[in-house]
Amino acid sequence: MVTDTEAIGIFSVIRERRSVRDYVDRDLPDEALRAIIAAGVQAPNALGLQPWRFVVVKDRSLMRRASDYCKPILAEKIGGEPRPGVENFLMALKDPEYSIFYNAPALVLVLGAREVVSSAIDCALCAENMMLAAWAIGIGSCWVGSAALIQQNPDLLRALKVPDDHRIVAPLIFGYPAPLQPKPGRREPQITWIP
């Protein structure tokens, strides 16, 4: 049973968590990453199949290699999109120093078993648990969806030890956040009540 104090803490973590795109240069202890993954595997999953696997990457040169592979593909994909914010992102992608992983000290790939139909949803729930758990212990995170492009590169998949029977569902970065800007507000949800 959850106490009132624990409930307040849970709602606070959910309310305050945000995507972190700026990290201090400090390594994450393996114990923290294990605790975050342990929270992830508590996620709901269809039929109890638990279709996830994890690859923890702390090798910054491999992360740089993956980022450098993804950047030109992303630049080509979004080059013609006239949406706000695209121009700045496009300029960043063309900067040789820019990393899609924002120089975070750790990348965790949440992999989903290809044969499990609910794998993508189950792994997304797992990833959210991980990001909330990280925030609760003072660690920032960001889901870098564009890093799923790594799946197009067999050499990178081998280097990252992604087995053939799994695919990358959630590329998550973790690290200690640099000073944060205020969190953007959320719109009021549209709710239809059916009494």
N, C-alpha and C positions, 0 to 999 in steps of 0.2 A: 504494500500500500504506500502511495506517495504522500508525504506530509505536505502541509501548506507551504512551508519554507522551501521544500524541494520543488514544488510546483512553481513557485515564484521564480526560482533559479532556472528551471527548464524554460519557462516562457521568456525570461530575460535573455538567455542564450539564443533562443530562436529569433527574438526581436532584434538583438544587437549584432548577430553574425552578418558579415558582409564579405564580398569577394575582395581579397587583398592582392594588389598588384605592385607592391613595393615592400621589399624585405631587407632587414638588417643582415649584415654579413656574419652570420652565426650559425654553426651547424646544429642540426636537430639530433637529440639523443635517440638511439635506436629504441629505447624503452618507450619514448613518447609515440613513436610511429607504431610500435606494437599495440599500445593502448588505443590509438586511433583506429587501427584495423580491427581490434577486438570489439570496439563499439560498432563498427561497420557491419560485422557479421551477425549482429543482433537484429538486423533489419528484417522486416517481413519478406517472405519469398514464397512463391507459388509451390504448393505441394511439399514444402520443406526441402526442396532440391539444392538450395544453397549453391547456385551455379557460378559463384565467383572464385577468382584467383587473384593474386596481387603480385605486382613486380615493383619493388622499391628501388629507385634509382637515386644514388647520391653522387654519381660520377658526373661532374659538371661538364667535362669535355664531351661525354655522350649526350648529355642534355643539349649542349650547344650544337652538336651534329644534328640532332633531331630537329631543333629549332631552325637551323639553316636549311634543312630539307623542306620544312613546311612553309617557310616565309614566301618564296617565290610562287608557290602554288596558291597560297592565300591571296597574294597580291593580284594574281591573274583572275582569281574567282571574284574578288570584290571590286576590281578596277573600274567597272562601269556602273556600280550601284550609287545612285544619287541620294543616299540617306545621310542624315546628320551623323557626324562622328567618323564617317568612312574616310574622309580625306586625311585626318590626323593619323588614323590607324594605318592607312596606305603609306604615308610618309615614314612611319615607324618601321613598317615591314621592309622598307628600302634601306634602312640604316643598318650597316653591318654589325654594329654593336648591340642592336636591339635583340632581345630574346623573348620568344612567345611565353617562356616560363618565368619571366620577370626576375631572373637571377635568384629564384628561390633555391634553398639548399636541398630540397627533396622533391622528387616526382614520384607519385604512386599511381601506377596504372591499375585500374580495376578492370579485370578481364572477365568476360562472360562466356560460358560454355556455348558453343555454336549450336549444339543439338537441343538445348533447352529453349522452348518457345518464349518463355517469360524472362529470359536472361537479361535483356536490356532494361526492363522495368525493375527487376530484382536488384540489379547492379546499381541502378540509379538511386534506389532507396538506400542501399548500402553506402553509396557515396555521400548522400545527404547526412546520414548518421555520422560518417567520418568527419565531415566538415563541421557539424555541430559539436562533436566531441572535441575536435581541435580547438574551436573557439572557447569552449568551456575551460581549457587548460592554458589559454593564452597564446595559442598558435593560430596563425592566419592560414587561409587556404583560398584556392580559386580553382574552379573547374575550367580547364583550358580545352574546350571542345575542339578547337582547330588542330590540336595535336593528334586527333584520331587519324589525320592524314598519314601518319606514320605507317598505317596499315597498307599503304600502297608501295612500301619500300621493303622488299624481302631482307635486304642486308641489315636494315635497322631492326626489323622484327627479330632477326637472329641475335643481334647484339643485345637486344632487350629481353631475350629469352622468352618471347611470347610463343606458346605452343600453337601448332596448326589448328587444334580443335577449339581454340578460344579466340575471341576478338576483343579489341580495346573498346570498352564502353565509356569509361570515365577516366580521363587523364587529369589527375588532381595534383596540384602543387601545395606544399606546406612549408612554413617557415615563420620566424618571429617577425611580426609586422613592423615596418617603419612607422613613424607618426602618421596617423590616419586623418583624412578629411572627414567631416561629418557625413553620416550615412544618408544617401538620398531618401526622400520620403516615398511612401508607397501609396498608390491610389486606393480609394475605398473599393472593396470588392463588390462586384455585382452579384447579388444573391437573390434567387427566387425561392420563396418559402411556399411550400405546399402543405397546408395544415391537414 
